[in-house]
């Protein structure tokens, strides 16, 4: 397997890594860089627990070869609120509105919803459902997640 | 709890809680088993059988062992005769003589990396000799059927007592209960109804893969980091299986990324123990969800044959049930004495049943072993029994709500098992539901779906609408637990528990109960979870038990602390200051013995496309008898989540096994509901009846998923005039029912 040196930005910090051609971004983040906020789920791109942002767009890091991150900006849950800093309104709303229970899908949900609110600051209910359908949650039935997004967007009824 | 109404804590409890672990969970800092860094840990991988039933002739690991970085390979030879399980320890750590289901583990590897371990596992050559498999209940129970567990009598049966008496060697578990004069009930009946229902296999669907780390310290202490939701129980099971004292095992279970009943059974820990012993290094595993779907413990599928005798007004006189469930290759996933899943025998939950005979049998087959899933046994029994009640109503020309009101169990009456029920709201739940659904008004015609995501636009003329009620009840959990309450140097009160949090909000409940009982601001009380070496015995999160049992222990601990504080000073702040200096620590203990129930009912509407059978639940109302609410946000979340969980099980989830092979072995084939799949839900809580939990709380986590099945079944029946007798109720089955109606 060929090895490649990649340079990318992880949550605002310049990083370099040497990866095999088939190394997945999920494994680079979790196993090699110790950034375990991004969770492993189904590993086939369905559940959304491993969602990260590549140049602002949500992707499943379990399907994304790490070499593709070369020259790009990678943003994970650790980069949503700066370490030790204030929670974003969305994160706060996830706590207040019951947007999580077990929490395993929560990093992916918050990463996806952060991108949603950046793209559509006042999303309609349909826009929320369409955007978030790639992030499964077994605990909440999605009610609390939708309330959290609407609360953060200021569109809650 | 007679003091409830005047308790000063009550006004405090309705304030929405902030989860103690909230900040960690929304920032990605909550640490799950898969995130725990262990220096020098090896990775484990397993070799699974490609046959559902075969003799293991030989295991050849030479090629794997030659790979650089492969540290050990073990097979059944190394682990025999050890077996594991929650009650009956019938599941070999690694198959030692034969495999009984496809995917059953035959060998395990420890290697430097996860990828290498997986590659080495693929390099292990196993020779098998195929044996005739049994896949169906009929085949397994045939007189000449191959006996799957000829050595059963030698298996360890935990928890005392005798294993259930079986009449066929392939029976796994048997529970029979009978009360009242059943024959007289049938003799006196105006009508007798007999129906057979089928229920498919479904998976817990947690998104966190099972993760385990095992290492053995120089002093011989075995450390286990796990996703198991009952660490003390796992410690006991490991102790029994491995023959080592409980005191030499330390189990650490932190945040669990979804359990839904499944993570009471551990399958990796015993094998990792052998690998750790052999390599003298920590060994970890992270089971892929694909493997989890194939080799763990999904819900029991089966057949439920019900006979119900009623009088001329539709009142139940007697009931007979034969429930036959596919337990798969091993009974290890079932913790209960009779080796049946939970309440599979509690047909007609929430109904008055003067006389009944119920027989529940679980059966060994060469399918994936079955186990516990949220409200074990109840989705099956509720789907069958509450569909039958609906059918009886329609056959007899009685309103479906009215027949339930006539039969709803009242305080002091007996249920199907002969138990008397008290302190529950059954009629009130149904009456409230009727008001909320506007049951006395005909259902308005409406188009299928409110948004483009709800499916292709369907012309109004081809849409059939219907509404249905699903009614069910569940016990409030019982049992014993212990914890500790401490005043620490920072002046805060700590509740110290050995119970992990699997998402239900366990630690926040403890925090709020102690704060409420002591009259302290919630910020002054914290929850701390510890390993089995650091905490008192706790039976784990499950069985609808945590709030009524551990909440009782929290009250007890708070009261003991208050008594100690009063000795120090009459001023609470001064007493806490003095207690902090002394590290004052008291136990909290509770034994919840009261047998109590909660009742709930759904009303749902469905819209069905007459031409294709495609249908959607368009609206739902849930009325639940819940007692006092302690964590309002988590409480609502449990009910909302249970609705979506129940909906998935009812309309889409089917863990299909064909010739022993799991066909829907990950989330691409096994569909979980997504955000657009879940319709609006209104929840109405009845809180005036007090439960046996702290401040009058009842349990809620497993109350509300089972009744979704019959509610949808009955609504579809209302819409199309035909019943779908098997769950899940897919569009294909609705189409077939509609075709039958046309033909």
Interface residues (C-beta under 8 A of the other chain):
Chain A: X30 X31 X34 X36 X37 X38 X39 X40 X41 X42 X43 X44 X46 X47 X49 X76 X77 X78 X80 X81 X87 X91 X92 X94 X95 X96 X97 X98 X99 X100 X101 X102 X103 X104 X105 X106 X107 X110 X125 X126 X128 X129 X130 X132 X133 X134 X135 X136 X137 X138 X139 X140 X141 X142 X143 X144 X145 X146
Chain B: X16 X18 X19 X21 X22 X23 X24 X25 X26 X27 X28 X29 X30 X31 X32 X34 X35 X37 X114 X204 X205 X206 X207 X208 X209 X255 X256 X257 X258 X259 X260 X286 X288 X289 X290 X451 X452 X453 X501 X502 X503 X504 X505 X633 X634 X636 X637 X638 X640 X641 X642 X643 X644 X645 X666 X667 X668 X672 X673 X674 X675 X676 X678 X681
